[in-house]
Amino acid sequence: MGETSENISKKTENEKKNSGSSEFQISIFTQRIKNLTEHLKSNKKDNNTRRGLMKLVGKRKKLLSYVKKKSSDKYESIIKSLGLRR
């Protein structure tokens, strides 16, 4: 189905198993967004999933703006590591 949260936590820089950190949450949201996007490619009329996808995108956007406000260096590293904003 995709990467599990354990694999994502290993990829994140924070080795303290801090699943509440903004960086970890953003990476989890990004993986879920990718999975839902793949699902919607084959199920075009699934509007409930589309709504959930839009909510996830909004949550990730808010977290990214929070991280950018706190530390622009962390923001840049997150964007680069997840491949966002091409």
PyMOL commands that set and color helices and strands:
alter all, ss='L'
color gray80, all
select helices_A, chain A and resi 5-11+22-42+47-70+72-82
alter helices_A, ss='H'
color red, helices_A
deselect
rebuild
show_as cartoon
